[in-house]
Amino acid sequence: MVKKRFFKAVNAEGEAMDQPQRKQVGPIAHDVVALYTLAPGQAIKFLKGGEVVWQTSQLSGVASSIEIEILAGNESAIQYYVKALPPGRTYYWVPNQGDPPPMM
């Protein structure tokens, strides 16, 4: 999915500014697709804290492909667009958010 998106200005803590600025950025990709061909005995694994929480080898009866959608909470925007950048900016641009956090 590629479409225009609004970004908003936040301070170094990721909090909204007193007089928030917004700008439209676009078009940008909202979804990423990765295709993997697995050999017999191989699996895709999802880990949390070094522990496997799910893997494709748990599935049975898959003929040729599966689709997995990974949801990220809104806090990931602060991680990628604020915390990952050098400090000292007056403000940072983050995607305008409104989705609830994922359940996992």
HELIX and SHEET records of a PDB file:
HELIX    1   1 THR A   56  GLN A   58  5                                   3    
HELIX    2   2 GLU A   75  ILE A   78  1                                   4    
HELIX    3   3 GLN A   79  LYS A   83  3                                   5    
SHEET    1   A 3 ARG A  22  ALA A  29  0                                        
SHEET    2   A 3 VAL A   2  VAL A  10 -1                                        
SHEET    3   A 3 TYR A  92  PRO A  95 -1                                        
SHEET    1   B 2 LYS A  45  LYS A  48  0                                        
SHEET    2   B 2 GLU A  51  GLN A  55 -1                                        
END                                                                             
